[in-house]
Amino acid sequence: MLKVIMSIPVNIDFHFLTSINIGLLHHFSNKKLKCKFLKPISQIENYNFNYTNHVLNKYNLNIESINPLKINDINLLNNTIEYNNIIEKIIEKYHKNINNTDILFIEGIIPCYIEPILFKFNCDIANIFDTKIIFVASKFSKNETLEKTKFIINTFFKKKIYNLKTKHIFSFVKTVYNNKNNNNPFFYNINIFQNFFLKKKKNIINNNLSFLDKKKMIYISWLKNFVFGINLKTICKYLKIDFSNNIKYNNIKYIIFYDKQIFINKDFFNKSLIIISIKDNSKIKKIYNMLSKNIFFKAILFTDIIEKNYYQIIEKITQIIKNNNIYFLFTKNNFYNIYLKLENFHKNNFPTDDSNLISNIIKYINLYIPSKIFSQKYVNYKFYISPFIFKYNLINKARKSKKTILLPEGNELRTLKAASICTQKNIAKCILLGEKKEIINIAKINNIDLNNIDIINPNLIRDNYIEQLIYIRKDKFLNKNNAIKLLQDNIFLATMMLKNNEVDGIVSGANTTTANTIRPALQIIKTLPEYSIISSIFIMLLPKNILIYSDCAINPNPNYKQLAEIAIQSAKTSKLFNIIPKIAMISYSTGNSSKGFEVEKVYKATKLVQNKLPNLIIDGPLQYDAAVVKNIGKYKAPDSLVAGQANIIIFPDLNTGNTTYKAVQRTSNIISIGPILQGIKQPINDLSRGSSVEDIIYTIAVTVIQAESIKK
């Protein structure tokens, strides 16, 4: 069964993140698991995040790498519509690559700037695919204070982690390489910064972060420069230093900035690159004395080369260097600039050309990977549908239907934007009702593309429907004058067009009440023969799951028979979106814990549905918490098949339903699709007057799907 694993970096360290990822991928591959690697976004502006991908492609580790997206403007992640487009493309890549795959490994974006945006992106990706998570965290440089480190870690874990659905978490934390000489000042970047993770863990727990104690944290000893050694050519390329093509693979483990009195250790010098300023004669003399005592190093780099006679300054040591195969390098750059560049080498680069280093990294990381990492079964993974995937499936299903949707509020700005996007994405063919010049002018001002969108002037067609409307309403003795007045309302006019099958569905309500949308539907389209009422649902795209709320828009106080109809209609509608209904009939009481007229109504409605549809999973009365919270449901209704896992919530009246849906929508800042009308012969859907452009787009998609189901 497919497992999706995601590595999420806590801070900037390309080297460590890439090392962990290639080590893990190699580990899974060695277990004969078919792995695929996905970096959702490889590049944002000038930041290249694709090191793992380069390694996989270059060294044939038997792991397929999926081509990532490239985004040239970080602001796209701040735009809801563009953000959804990006997520949609990533989901599409996911669907194309999950067949015949054991593990899909996703690498998160390093939060190197605009951290909240990038971290939200990482969390969204983790939630979309219900991933198992590996946090990759490294220590900070000595220039950063302990307070800053604590702030970053606390911000990451305390404020953000709770957005993540998964409970399967490992943390790989880079700690300082343990070496008795690590306090010597000549070692590049080895001046030890206190290990925040190890020594401050109790403080983290005291700050309401006790979940960390439950997660598996793996500490990896790591010398901050080159724990495995690195090719001298790679260092030269990074510093833009000319070097001889005769340089063979040369494993540099330490960089020594020779600017202080140092303790001599042959083991370190044998593996070192010495960096020294040509201006510092006293240090050059000391280097000469060391060489004279047969204390050698692999390479030496002289900085500050500006004089033509620099060769004469180091003439004494040149011959010794040549005789002992020590590589001689020089640069015009000054000593301090070279230090600063190399200070950031391990964070901002990964030596993808160094095959020996790659091999050493894989072997080293594997020492730390638990043999049974994420080996437990992934329970019900295939049944999990995240809100983003639900939206993706909704759009995809709508695209296949090729339906025409009429928008009576043709001059409403949000509606115009939604129509444009739906047309570009082939979700539906949209028709706008309104005065053409006015609509085109609004579109131009707001830079909205109206290509391939038809605009119909309602004044030119109203008279076409007068006689038909009089006939339809003959039992109400509608006369011609009143018919003309009714058709002045664009929603009435649109409903007549739907009645004549000139369009496949209607979406309206951004500028008007639900009653104004429903009234023409009831009078002209009417209910399906098996129902006595029209009702509505809202699809609530919660952060961790999807719920259907009903009825939150139409029926003020349904009796038990009407409430049963609402439940049956909602179950039927849910199946259009591949939701297997588990219906909770909501009341202020669970089971027989309380009595009263309202409780009795819910009980009778539940029994009526069970008698009509015995195979439908439904229970009630249930309190809301017992319906949706697993532990509470198990405690309050232990024998219920619905308690704690309901996905359709039937409210007992409009007051309860409407209040609840708005409270959840606005406090949770979620997408709420609806109200979606059900029980009607042809699809007409209402919009909340507070609808966003995104809300309208998904309501149009739902209307398309309903129209397709009616056709069948």
C-alpha positions in Angstrom: 0.0 0.0 0.0 1.3 3.5 -0.9 3.0 5.5 1.8 3.6 9.2 1.4 6.5 10.6 3.4 7.4 14.2 3.6 10.6 15.8 5.0 9.9 19.3 6.3 12.9 21.5 7.0 12.9 23.7 10.2 15.6 26.0 9.1 18.0 26.8 6.3 20.5 24.0 5.7 20.5 22.6 2.2 23.4 20.3 2.9 21.8 18.5 5.9 18.3 18.4 4.3 19.7 16.8 1.1 21.8 14.4 3.1 18.9 13.2 5.2 16.7 12.8 2.1 19.1 10.9 0.0 20.0 8.7 2.9 16.3 7.9 3.6 15.6 7.3 -0.1 18.5 4.9 -0.4 17.3 3.1 2.8 13.8 2.6 1.4 15.2 1.5 -2.0 17.4 -1.1 -0.4 14.3 -2.6 1.1 13.2 -3.4 -2.4 10.5 -0.7 -2.2 9.7 1.3 -5.3 10.3 4.9 -4.4 9.5 8.1 -6.2 10.8 11.5 -5.2 8.8 14.8 -5.6 10.1 18.3 -4.9 6.8 20.1 -5.4 8.5 23.4 -6.3 12.1 23.4 -7.4 12.6 27.1 -7.7 11.2 30.3 -6.4 12.7 33.4 -8.0 16.5 32.9 -7.8 16.5 30.2 -5.1 17.3 26.8 -6.4 16.1 24.0 -4.1 16.7 21.0 -6.3 19.8 19.4 -4.8 18.2 16.1 -3.9 16.7 15.9 -7.4 20.2 16.5 -9.0 21.7 13.7 -6.9 19.0 11.2 -7.8 19.3 12.0 -11.5 23.1 11.9 -11.6 23.9 8.9 -9.6 21.1 6.5 -10.6 20.0 5.5 -7.2 17.0 3.6 -8.7 14.6 6.2 -7.5 12.4 8.0 -10.0 12.4 11.8 -9.7 9.2 13.6 -10.6 9.7 16.9 -12.5 8.9 19.8 -10.1 7.2 23.1 -10.7 9.0 26.3 -11.2 7.6 29.5 -9.7 9.2 32.8 -10.5 7.2 35.0 -8.1 6.8 34.2 -4.4 3.7 36.5 -4.3 1.8 33.8 -6.2 1.6 31.8 -2.9 -0.2 34.8 -1.4 -2.9 34.8 -4.1 -5.7 32.4 -3.3 -6.6 31.5 -6.9 -2.9 31.2 -8.0 -2.1 29.2 -4.8 -5.0 26.8 -5.7 -3.6 26.5 -9.2 -0.2 25.5 -7.9 -1.7 23.0 -5.5 -3.9 21.6 -8.3 -0.8 21.0 -10.5 1.0 19.2 -7.6 -2.0 17.0 -7.0 -2.1 16.2 -10.7 1.5 15.1 -10.5 0.7 13.0 -7.5 -2.2 11.2 -9.2 0.0 10.4 -12.2 2.7 8.8 -10.1 1.0 6.8 -7.4 0.4 3.7 -9.4 2.9 0.9 -9.0 4.6 2.9 -6.2 5.4 1.9 -2.6 6.7 5.2 -1.3 6.2 8.7 -2.6 8.8 10.9 -0.8 8.1 14.6 -0.8 10.7 17.2 0.1 9.4 20.4 1.6 10.6 23.9 0.8 13.3 25.3 3.0 11.9 28.4 4.7 14.7 30.7 3.8 12.6 33.8 3.4 9.0 34.8 3.9 8.9 31.9 6.3 5.1 31.8 7.2 4.1 31.5 3.5 6.6 28.7 2.8 5.8 26.9 6.0 2.0 27.1 5.3 2.8 25.6 1.9 4.7 22.7 3.5 1.9 22.0 6.0 -0.8 22.1 3.2 1.2 19.6 1.2 1.5 17.3 4.3 -2.2 17.6 5.0 -3.3 17.1 1.4 -1.6 13.7 1.1 -1.9 12.8 4.8 1.8 12.2 4.9 4.1 10.7 7.5 6.4 13.6 8.5 10.1 13.9 9.0 11.2 17.2 10.5 14.8 18.1 9.6 16.4 20.6 11.9 19.9 21.8 12.3 21.8 23.8 14.9 22.4 27.5 14.2 25.7 29.3 13.6 27.6 30.8 16.5 26.6 34.3 15.5 23.0 33.6 16.4 22.0 33.9 20.0 20.3 31.2 22.0 17.3 33.4 22.3 16.9 33.6 18.6 17.3 29.8 18.3 14.6 29.3 21.0 12.3 31.7 19.3 12.6 30.0 15.9 12.0 26.5 17.3 9.1 27.6 19.5 7.5 29.5 16.6 7.8 26.5 14.4 6.5 23.9 16.8 4.1 25.8 19.1 2.2 27.9 16.6 2.3 25.8 13.5 2.4 22.1 14.2 -1.2 21.9 15.2 -2.2 22.5 11.6 -0.8 19.1 10.7 -3.1 16.2 10.7 -0.6 13.3 10.8 0.4 11.6 14.0 3.4 9.8 12.4 6.4 12.1 13.0 10.1 11.6 13.2 12.6 14.4 13.7 16.2 14.3 12.5 18.3 16.9 14.4 21.8 17.9 13.4 24.0 18.2 16.4 27.7 19.1 16.8 30.3 16.6 15.9 31.9 15.4 19.2 35.6 16.1 19.0 37.9 16.9 21.9 39.6 19.7 19.9 36.4 21.3 18.8 37.1 24.5 20.8 40.3 25.4 19.0 39.7 28.6 17.1 41.4 27.6 13.9 38.7 25.1 13.0 36.2 26.7 10.6 32.8 26.9 12.1 33.4 24.4 14.9 33.1 26.8 17.8 30.3 25.0 19.6 26.9 26.5 20.0 25.0 25.0 22.9 22.7 22.2 21.8 19.3 23.7 22.2 17.4 20.6 21.4 19.2 18.3 23.9 19.6 20.8 26.8 16.4 22.7 26.5 13.9 19.9 25.9 12.3 20.3 29.3 11.7 24.0 28.6 10.0 23.0 25.3 7.7 20.7 27.2 6.9 23.4 29.8 5.9 25.6 26.9 2.9 23.4 26.0 5.0 21.4 23.5 4.8 18.1 25.3 4.0 16.3 22.0 7.7 16.6 21.2 8.4 14.1 23.9 6.2 11.6 22.2 7.7 12.0 18.8 10.8 10.1 17.8 13.8 12.5 17.7 17.0 11.3 16.2 20.2 13.3 16.9 22.9 13.1 14.2 26.5 14.1 15.0 27.6 16.4 12.3 30.7 18.5 11.9 29.4 21.8 10.6 31.9 22.1 7.8 32.7 18.7 6.2 32.0 15.7 8.3 32.6 13.4 5.4 35.2 15.4 3.6 34.7 17.2 0.3 36.5 17.5 -3.0 38.9 20.4 -3.3 37.6 21.2 -6.8 34.1 21.7 -5.3 35.5 24.3 -2.8 37.4 26.0 -5.6 34.3 26.2 -7.8 32.3 27.7 -5.0 34.9 30.3 -4.2 35.5 31.0 -8.0 39.2 30.2 -7.7 41.2 29.0 -10.6 42.6 25.5 -10.2 44.6 23.0 -12.1 42.7 20.3 -14.0 45.3 18.0 -12.5 43.7 18.2 -9.1 42.6 14.6 -8.3 39.8 13.7 -5.9 41.1 15.3 -2.7 39.2 14.8 0.5 39.2 18.0 2.5 37.8 17.4 6.0 38.9 20.6 7.8 39.4 24.2 6.8 41.8 26.1 8.9 41.7 29.8 8.9 45.3 30.5 10.0 45.0 33.8 11.9 45.6 32.8 15.5 48.1 30.9 17.6 47.0 27.3 17.1 47.6 23.9 18.6 49.3 21.6 16.1 47.6 18.2 15.4 48.9 16.2 12.5 45.7 14.2 12.1 43.8 17.4 11.4 46.4 19.0 9.2 46.7 15.9 7.0 43.1 16.4 6.0 43.0 20.2 5.8 42.9 23.2 3.6 44.9 26.0 5.1 43.7 29.6 4.4 46.1 32.4 5.1 46.5 36.0 4.0 49.6 36.8 1.9 49.9 40.0 3.9 50.6 38.2 7.2 54.3 37.5 7.1 54.5 36.2 10.7 51.9 33.5 9.9 53.7 32.6 6.7 56.9 32.0 8.7 55.0 29.7 11.0 53.7 27.7 8.1 57.2 27.4 6.8 58.4 26.1 10.2 55.6 23.6 10.3 56.4 22.3 6.9 60.1 22.0 7.8 59.0 19.7 10.6 57.1 17.5 8.2 53.7 18.7 9.3 51.8 18.7 6.0 48.3 19.6 4.8 46.4 18.8 1.6 46.1 22.3 0.2 46.9 26.0 1.0 45.0 29.0 -0.2 46.6 32.5 -0.1 44.2 35.4 0.0 44.7 39.1 -0.7 46.9 38.5 -3.8 47.3 42.0 -5.2 51.1 42.4 -5.6 52.9 41.2 -8.6 55.8 39.9 -6.6 53.6 37.7 -4.3 55.7 34.7 -5.4 58.8 36.1 -3.8 57.0 36.5 -0.5 56.3 32.8 -0.3 59.3 31.6 -2.2 60.7 29.8 0.9 57.7 27.5 1.2 56.9 27.0 -2.5 59.5 24.3 -3.0 58.3 22.3 0.0 54.7 22.5 -1.1 55.6 21.2 -4.6 57.8 18.4 -3.2 55.0 17.1 -1.0 52.1 17.3 -3.5 50.4 20.0 -1.6 48.0 22.0 -3.8 48.8 25.7 -4.1 45.8 28.1 -4.6 45.5 31.9 -4.5 42.7 34.5 -4.7 42.4 38.3 -4.9 39.6 38.1 -2.4 40.5 39.1 1.1 40.8 36.8 4.1 37.6 37.9 5.7 35.4 37.6 2.6 36.6 34.1 2.1 35.7 33.3 5.7 32.2 34.7 5.2 31.6 32.7 2.0 32.7 29.4 3.5 30.7 30.2 6.6 27.6 29.7 4.5 28.9 26.9 2.3 27.2 24.1 4.2 23.9 25.9 4.3 23.5 27.1 0.8 25.2 24.3 -1.3 25.3 20.6 -1.8 28.2 19.2 -3.8 26.2 17.1 -6.3 29.3 16.4 -8.4 31.2 14.6 -5.6 30.3 11.0 -5.9 32.6 9.8 -3.0 30.9 12.3 -0.7 27.4 11.2 -1.8 28.4 7.6 -1.0 29.8 8.5 2.4 26.7 10.5 3.3 24.4 7.6 2.4 26.4 5.2 4.5 26.6 7.6 7.4 22.9 8.6 7.4 21.9 4.9 7.3 23.6 4.4 10.7 20.9 6.6 12.2 17.8 5.4 10.4 15.7 3.1 12.6 15.3 -0.3 10.8 11.5 -0.1 11.2 11.0 3.5 10.4 7.3 4.0 9.3 6.9 0.2 9.0 3.4 0.1 10.6 0.5 -0.3 8.3 -1.0 2.9 6.9 -4.6 2.4 8.1 -7.4 3.5 5.7 -5.0 5.8 3.8 -6.9 5.3 0.5 -10.2 6.5 2.2 -8.7 9.8 3.3 -9.7 12.7 1.1 -8.2 16.1 2.0 -10.1 19.3 1.2 -7.6 20.1 -1.5 -7.9 16.7 -3.2 -11.7 17.0 -2.9 -11.6 20.4 -4.7 -9.2 18.9 -7.3 -11.6 15.9 -7.9 -14.6 18.3 -8.1 -12.9 20.4 -10.8 -11.8 17.3 -12.7 -15.2 15.7 -12.7 -16.8 19.0 -13.8 -14.4 19.3 -16.7 -15.5 16.0 -18.2 -19.2 17.1 -18.4 -19.0 20.1 -20.8 -22.0 21.9 -19.3 -23.4 25.4 -19.8 -24.0 27.4 -16.6 -26.0 30.6 -16.6 -25.0 33.5 -14.2 -27.9 36.0 -13.9 -25.8 38.5 -12.0 -23.6 39.2 -15.0 -22.3 42.6 -13.8 -21.3 41.4 -10.3 -17.5 41.6 -10.0 -16.9 38.3 -8.1 -19.1 36.5 -10.6 -17.2 37.9 -13.5 -13.9 36.7 -12.1 -15.3 33.3 -11.4 -16.8 33.0 -14.9 -13.4 33.9 -16.4 -11.5 31.3 -14.3 -14.1 28.6 -15.0 -13.9 29.2 -18.7 -10.1 29.1 -18.7 -10.0 25.9 -16.7 -12.8 24.3 -18.8 -14.9 23.8 -15.8 -18.0 25.0 -17.6 -19.2 27.2 -20.5 -20.5 30.3 -18.7 -23.2 32.7 -19.9 -23.6 36.1 -18.3 -26.9 37.9 -18.2 -26.5 41.7 -18.4 -25.9 44.7 -20.5 -22.9 43.9 -22.7 -21.2 47.3 -22.6 -21.4 47.6 -18.8 -20.0 44.1 -18.3 -17.1 44.6 -20.7 -16.3 47.9 -19.0 -16.2 46.2 -15.6 -14.0 43.5 -17.0 -11.5 46.0 -18.6 -11.2 48.0 -15.4 -10.5 44.8 -13.4 -8.3 43.1 -16.0 -10.7 40.2 -16.4 -10.5 38.0 -19.5 -14.0 37.4 -21.0 -12.9 35.4 -24.1 -15.2 32.5 -24.9 -17.9 33.8 -22.5 -21.3 34.7 -24.0 -23.1 37.8 -22.7 -26.9 38.0 -23.2 -28.7 41.2 -22.8 -31.9 40.2 -20.9 -33.9 43.1 -22.3 -33.7 41.5 -25.7 -35.1 38.2 -24.7 -37.6 38.8 -21.9 -40.7 38.9 -24.2 -39.8 35.4 -25.5 -41.0 33.8 -22.2 -44.2 35.7 -21.4 -46.7 33.3 -22.8 -44.8 30.2 -21.4 -44.7 31.7 -17.9 -48.4 32.5 -18.0 -49.1 28.9 -18.9 -46.8 27.5 -16.2 -48.5 29.7 -13.5 -52.1 29.3 -14.9 -53.3 27.7 -11.7 -52.3 31.0 -9.9 -54.1 33.0 -12.5 -51.0 34.9 -13.6 -51.8 37.6 -16.1 -49.6 39.1 -18.8 -48.8 42.3 -16.9 -47.6 40.3 -13.8 -45.7 37.9 -16.1 -43.9 40.9 -17.6 -43.0 42.2 -14.1 -41.7 38.8 -13.0 -39.5 38.5 -16.0 -37.9 41.9 -15.2 -36.1 39.9 -12.5 -33.0 38.3 -14.1 -33.3 35.2 -11.9 -36.9 34.6 -13.0 -35.7 35.0 -16.6 -32.7 32.7 -16.1 -35.1 30.1 -14.5 -37.2 30.1 -17.7 -34.1 29.6 -19.8 -33.2 26.6 -17.7 -36.8 25.3 -17.9 -36.4 25.3 -21.7 -33.1 23.5 -21.5 -31.2 26.4 -23.1 -28.7 26.1 -20.2 -27.8 23.2 -17.9 -27.8 25.0 -14.6 -28.0 28.3 -12.8 -25.7 29.9 -10.1 -27.0 33.0 -8.5 -27.3 34.9 -5.2 -24.1 36.9 -4.8 -26.2 40.1 -4.7 -29.6 38.8 -3.6 -31.2 36.7 -0.9 -31.7 32.9 -0.9 -35.5 33.4 -1.1 -35.1 35.3 -4.4 -33.2 32.4 -5.9 -35.4 29.7 -4.5 -38.8 31.3 -5.3 -38.5 31.0 -9.1 -37.2 27.5 -8.8 -40.1 26.4 -6.7 -42.6 28.1 -9.0 -41.1 27.1 -12.4 -38.8 24.1 -12.0 -40.4 22.4 -9.0 -39.4 19.5 -6.9 -38.7 15.9 -8.0 -41.8 13.7 -7.8 -40.5 11.7 -4.8 -40.0 14.8 -2.6 -42.3 17.3 -1.1 -39.6 20.0 -0.4 -36.4 21.5 -1.7 -33.5 21.5 0.8 -29.8 22.5 0.8 -26.4 21.3 1.8 -23.1 23.1 2.5 -19.9 21.2 1.8 -17.6 22.3 4.6 -13.9 21.9 3.6 -12.5 21.7 7.1 -8.7 21.6 7.6 -8.7 17.9 8.5 -11.8 16.5 6.9 -14.9 17.2 4.8 -18.4 17.5 6.3 -21.8 18.0 4.7 -24.2 20.3 6.7 -27.9 20.2 6.0 -30.3 22.0 5.9 -28.8 25.4 6.6 -30.6 27.6 4.0 -34.1 26.7 3.1 -36.5 25.1 5.6 -37.1 27.1 8.8 -38.6 24.4 11.0 -39.1 21.0 9.2 -41.4 18.4 10.7 -40.0 14.9 11.2 -41.1 13.7 7.7 -39.4 16.7 6.1 -36.3 16.2 8.2 -36.2 12.6 6.9 -36.5 13.9 3.4 -33.6 16.3 4.0 -31.4 13.4 5.2 -32.3 11.2 2.2 -31.7 14.1 -0.3 -28.3 14.8 1.4 -27.3 11.2 1.2 -28.1 11.1 -2.5 -26.2 14.4 -3.1 -23.2 13.2 -1.2 -22.7 10.3 -3.6 -22.3 12.7 -6.5 -19.0 13.6 -4.8 -17.9 10.1 -3.9 -18.7 10.5 -0.2 -20.0 7.4 1.4 -22.8 8.8 3.7 -22.6 8.4 7.5 -25.5 10.6 8.7 -25.8 12.1 12.1 -29.3 13.5 13.0 -28.4 16.3 15.4 -30.1 17.3 18.6 -29.2 18.6 22.0 -29.5 15.1 23.3 -27.6 11.9 22.4 -29.8 8.7 22.4 -32.4 8.8 25.2 -30.3 11.0 27.5 -33.0 13.6 27.4 -36.7 14.0 26.3 -38.6 16.7 24.6 -40.5 17.6 21.4 -37.4 18.5 19.4 -35.6 15.3 20.5 -38.6 13.3 19.6 -38.8 14.9 16.1 -35.2 13.9 15.4 -35.8 10.4 16.7 -38.9 9.8 14.5 -37.1 11.3 11.5 -34.2 8.8 12.0 -36.5 5.8 12.3 -38.4 6.9 9.2 -35.2 7.0 7.1 -34.0 3.7 8.5 -37.3 2.1 7.5 -37.2 3.6 4.0 -33.5 2.9 3.4 -32.3 0.2 5.8 -28.8 0.0 4.2 -28.1 3.7 4.8 -25.8 4.4 7.8 -27.7 6.9 9.9 -28.1 7.5 13.7 -29.8 10.0 15.9 -30.5 11.9 17.9 -26.8 12.7 18.4 -25.1 15.8 19.9 -22.7 17.5 17.5 -19.6 16.5 19.5 -20.7 12.9 19.7 -21.3 12.9 16.0 -17.8 14.2 14.9 -15.4 13.6 17.8 -14.2 9.9 17.9 -13.5 9.7 21.7 -16.7 11.5 22.7 -18.8 9.4 20.2 -17.4 6.2 21.6 -18.2 7.3 25.2 -21.7 8.7 24.5 -22.9 6.2 21.9 -20.6 3.2 22.1 -22.8 1.0 19.8 -23.4 3.6 17.1 -22.0 3.1 13.6 -22.0 6.9 13.1 -20.9 8.5 16.4 -17.4 10.0 16.1 -17.2 9.5 12.3 -20.2 11.2 10.8 -19.7 13.0 7.5 -23.3 14.3 7.0 -24.7 16.5 9.7 -28.5 17.0 9.6 -29.6 19.9 11.8 -33.1 19.9 13.3 -34.0 23.4 12.1 -32.7 26.4 10.0 -31.8 28.5 13.1 -29.4 25.8 14.3 -28.0 24.9 10.9 -27.4 28.4 9.5 -25.8 29.7 12.8 -23.5 26.7 13.0 -22.3 26.7 9.4 -21.5 30.4 9.5 -19.8 30.1 12.9 -17.6 27.2 11.6 -16.9 28.9 8.2 -15.9 32.3 9.6 -14.0 31.2 12.7 -12.1 28.5 10.9 -11.5 30.5 7.7 -12.5 27.6 5.5 -14.1 27.1 2.1 -17.8 26.4 2.3 -19.4 25.4 -0.9 -23.1 26.1 -1.0 -25.9 26.3 -0.4 -26.3 23.5 -2.9 -30.0 22.9 -3.6 -31.4 19.4 -3.7 -34.7 17.8 -4.4 -35.2 20.0 -7.5 -35.7 18.7 -11.0 -32.9 20.9 -12.6 -29.9 22.4 -10.8 -30.2 25.9 -9.4 -27.7 26.9 -6.8 -27.6 29.8 -4.5 -24.6 31.8 -3.3 -24.0 33.4 0.1 -23.8 37.1 -0.3 -20.4 36.8 1.4 -19.1 34.4 -1.2 -15.5 34.6 -2.4 -14.5 34.1 -6.0 -13.3 30.7 -5.0 -16.7 29.8 -3.5 -18.4 30.8 -6.7 -16.0 28.7 -8.8 -16.7 25.5 -6.8 -20.4 26.2 -6.7 -20.3 26.3 -10.5 -18.4 23.0 -10.6 -21.0 21.4 -8.3 -23.8 22.7 -10.5 -22.1 21.0 -13.5 -21.9 17.7 -11.7 -25.6 17.9 -10.7 -26.6 18.6 -14.3 -24.6 15.6 -15.5 -26.3 13.4 -12.9 -29.8 14.6 -14.0 -28.9 13.7 -17.6 -28.1 10.2 -16.5 
